[in-house]
Amino acid sequence: MMRVPLKPSEASAARDALAKAIYSRLFDWIVGAINRSIPFNNTNSYIGVLDIAGFEFFTINSFEQFCINYCNEKLQNFFNERILKQEQELYEKEGLGVEKITYVDNQDCIDLFERRGSGMLDLLDEEMRLPKPLPIHFTSAVHEANKKHFRLDTPRKSLLKEHRGMRDDDGLLVRHFAGTVCYETAQFIEKNNDALHASLEAIFETSNTPLIKELFEQSLESSVFSQNRGKKLVVPSVGSKFRSQLTVLLEKLNTTGTHFVRCVKPNSSMSAWIFEGSSVLSQLRCAGMGSVLKLMQSGYPSRTGFSELYNMYSPVLPPELARLDPRLFCKCLFHVLGLNNRDFKFGMTKVFFRPAKFAEFDQLLRRDPENMKVLVKKVKVWLITVRWRKAQYGAWSVIKLKNKILYRREQLTTIQKYLRGYLTRQKHAKRLALFRKSNGLQARGTEMKKIVDQLTPQSRQKWEIEVVESQRQLANLVQQCKNQRMEIDACARSYEECLRRVDKIIHDLKGQLASDEAIKLAEIEQKMREEREQEAKKQREEIMKEKEMEKNEMRRKEIEVERVRAERDFEKNRAVEASREIAAIEEMQRKRAREEQERLDAQLAARLAAEEGTLADLPASTSWNSSTSSGNNNQKRGKHDLSTWKYAELRDTINTSNDMELLLACKEEFHRRLRIYNEWKQKNASEKERVEEARRVPLALMNPQQTNDTMRWIGASGASRNSATLQVNPALSAQRFFKVPFSSRLQQNGKNPAVFFVETGSQQGVWYGHFNGQWIQRQIELHPDKPPILLLAGRDDLQMCELPLDQTQLPLKKGAEILEHEFETIWAHLGGKPLAKWNP
């Protein structure tokens, strides 16, 4: 006697496992004994009957229902594969054109059970291999591994009230092909394990009963001990064994010809002669019988091959029939039997029969020699008849083709007739249309005659000759349209000329008629106006007398007021004169400063002229632009005095300096010197060179009056603006674009030869400017007499506009400012390279 301490639950599990083991091994021993009693070692052909349990669905469903329903899912998938899928694939392969029948595929439900790694059976086995397996952990793992799977859900989604009270980790809701089942997983782990403890198996191995001892003989294949787990037996689980046995069964079914018998449960009370229609219909629908019946109704369940029928009849066929193709022979045979064409259909290699037509099919397969000879004789007669009919049909087709050719020849003549008529009409369509329009235009002569009759005698005598001439031209136009030798284009030109002449005459006649009526109305209005003027004259004389009296009284009052105001102004003027004397002294000081700056600017111009190799004849006083520029630049410049810097030093500082105040001061000094240089160059140039120099920028930018006004405004506010510019001026980064016209014809100002004025009505070319803050960045000059000129700051400074944006007055000029994309489009079209954005 062996004693092993176990818990009550463990003892019950060991007892159940022992019962299962005895039953399973005894069952295998009985089957083996029966097989050994049969005197055959190999079986090539056999008939097997498989009886399986139906789909089970109870209030409480455990591991047993889980395995049974899994088996039903596999067999239902095999049924769909064999009856529906393979049958339809055969119809499609043979080209029968049978309508495709759709059915519910439960492969996704089978994958939920069998999928490697995330399938429920694999997860159950994996849970059993854990040190402490728990049903709750297994249920949670199944839900986590199969999220959003259509076939799997939580128990609270069940339609039964008993299932909705379960927790999510206590059960699995699986949607099978026959319905939704809720499985309680509390005992899945215990029921999935039927391994015997080593002590129990050792007791039965030492049994005195030979049968019991034989049943529990160990083999290397069935008992394997794990070295890492002591003496605990490691055996396959119930689920894995069930799945492997089911796989073997399906492999056998796939290699056999299968016939199915569907069993239907008529009622739920197990009573005789009672059928619950809704329950039976639900079972048939879940089993997929609806799709099967549709396929059987539209399909061909009985079939045989062409070669099989031909080989069966070939021994009794005469030589002339033995040469026939098997397909053609079968076709002849079916026509001899009188089968309806709707009862059978030829495929690529087989012939298929409709349901309930197996009697005719069986008659074909009977191997009665006498019957076969009779059928062969009928085939021969039918074949001769068919060939004779084909010959008749050929002769009839030739006759029909002949008649068709003759008919088409007659129709060809008719088509040619209508085509020639159509071409003729198309040829003269323009002339006919022109003739109709000419007649309509000739009818408008009556309208001209009516208008002439309404004119005054003087106007009528003037227009009658022209109207008669027009009517004569219209008559000639009609005759030209009738003359076929006259080209249609010439007629059309004559028509257009006459149409314009008639329209012009009618328009002028209507104008003349309106003018005559206006003259009559003017005469009437003149008489009425004279009468009204006489009356108004009398009224004005009376009003003038009254106003004269009022005016004399007002003049007396104004003289008194003026006397009082004159006394006040006298006192105010004395104060103003005193302030003027102070302002004159300050103006004299500023004038001396400007003269000193002009002297320095003249020296700079002389140096620039020496660098260009020209001789400068500088005047004693500078022009209005020089004076203004000197005045502006003599304002306070902060801490940078650049008047003694050279041009190269200014350019290098502009290109390399990071000091913003110094950079702005260098730019202002550079453009100031550039303005002085251009004024000197224009002053000492010839008249032709002055004209070309004046075209360097539009005169709208250089108008003397505007510039003087601007300089006075700049002089008044220059100090404040210059001080703001020395800081980081936002205007430096503001990009503005302008477009103004050039003037091509210029004349000199008599007082100032350096200044040109635009001659009225002469405009030629367009000037585009891109200002980066106050200074010009890019310039485009478009002239009709020379190619476009594209100038860029830093490269073409001497040829570009040197004035700041405020002095050009472009922002105040209406319509001068344009958008950026307009300037960029012209710049790119003329071949200019894109300019990178610059921020100070």
Secondary structure, DSSP 8 states (H G I E B T S, - for coil): -------HHHHHHHHHHHHHHHHHHHHHHHHHHHHHHSS-S--SS-------------SSB-HHHHHHHHHHHHHHHHHIIIIIIHHHHHHHHHT-----------HHHHHHHH-TTTSHHHHHHHHHTSSS--HHHHHHHHHHHTTT-TTEE-GGGSSSHHHHTS-GGGEEEEEETTEEEEEE-TTHHHHT-----HHHHHHHHT-SSHHHHHHT---TTT--B-TTSTT-B----HHHHHHHHHHHHHHHHHTS-----------SS--TT---HHHHHHHHHHTTHHHHHHHHHHS--EEEEHHHHHHHHGGG--HHHHTS-HHHHHHHHHHHHT--GGGEEE-SSEEEE-TT-HHHHHHHH---HHHHHHHHHHHHHHHHHHHHHHHHHHHHHHHHHHHHHHHHHHHHHHHHHHHHHHHHHHHHHHHHHHHHHHHHHHHHHHHHHHHHHTS-HHHHHHHHHHHHHHHHHHHHHHHHHH-TTS-HHHHHHHHHHHHHHHHHHHHHHHHHHHHHHHHHHHHHHHHHHHHHHHHHHHHHHHHHHHHHHHHHHHHHHHHHHHHHHHHHHHHHHHHHHHHHHHHHHHHHHHHHHHHHHHHHHHHHHHHHHHHHT------SS--HHHHHHHHHHTS--TT---TT--HHHHHHHHHH---HHHHHHHHHHHHHHHHHHHHHHHHTS-HHHHHHHHTTS-GGGS-HHHHHHHHHHHHHHHHHHHHHHHTT-GGGG-EEEEEEE----EEE-SS-TT-EEE-TT----EEEEEEETTEEEEEEEEETTEEEEEEETTTSGGGS--S-HHHHTGGGSTT-EE-HHHHHHHHHHTT---------
